[in-house]
Amino acid sequence: MSIEESQKPKLSIMEFARETRREISKVTWPTRKETAVTTALIVLMALIASVFFFGVDSLLGFVISRILGMSS
């Protein structure tokens, strides 16, 4: 054990619980509406990204198959 560790004050379990509860009370939690809007935007962006990457993959697959002479 280093000197720095031995000089740190030891916290009891109860003091740790009180400090944790105090810190949690300082958190600004989002409202139900903010959570719903954020979730909807994330799902929308995931759908847009999936359509984009599907299109790019399809296009590149078509171009590469034409280059290699494997027309479908």
PyMOL commands that set and color helices and strands:
alter all, ss='L'
color gray80, all
select helices_A, chain A and resi 3-7+13-25+32-67
alter helices_A, ss='H'
color red, helices_A
deselect
rebuild
show_as cartoon
